[in-house]
Amino acid sequence: MSFWRVLLSIICPPLAVIDKGCGSIIIVFLLWLCGWVPGVIAALVIVNNPKS
């Protein structure tokens, strides 16, 4: 987990998960449209997932 990736997750969550696949981008983007906090939480969970 990179400091820059976490910072990008806070500023613009869909850009932080751009390399994790189309499904992750769509989920984070939709949550980000619903509210900033859900998008940030989803992006941080996906970025910190050690399996992907």
N, C-alpha and C positions, 0 to 999 in steps of 0.2 A: 504494500500500500504506500503510495507516494503522497507526499505532502501536497503536491500540485493537483493530484487527482481528487483529493479530499476538498481542497479549495475550490476546484472546478465544480464539484458536487454541490457545494453550498451556493455558488454564484449562478450556475446554469446546469442543473442536473442532467438534462438529456445529452449534453456534450460530454459529460464524464463517463457515460456508459456507451459511447458510440462504437467501441470495439467489442462489446459484449453480445452483439446480435440485434437483429431487427425487433424481436419481441420485447427485449429489455428496453430498447429506445422508445417503443410505442407505449409500454406500460408507464415508464417514468414520465414521458411527455404528457400522457393523459392525467396522471396524478399531479403533475406540475400545473396543468391547466385548472385543476380543481382547487389547488392551493399550493403555496410555496412549500410549506412544511411537509406535506405528504410526498411531494416530489423529491425533496432533499433526503428524507428518511429512506425512500425506496432506492435512490441512487447510492446512498452510503451503504445500504445493505448489499446491493449488487456489487459495488466496488470492493467491499470487504469480504466477499464470499471466496474462500480459498479454493473451491472446486472449479471455478470458471476462469 
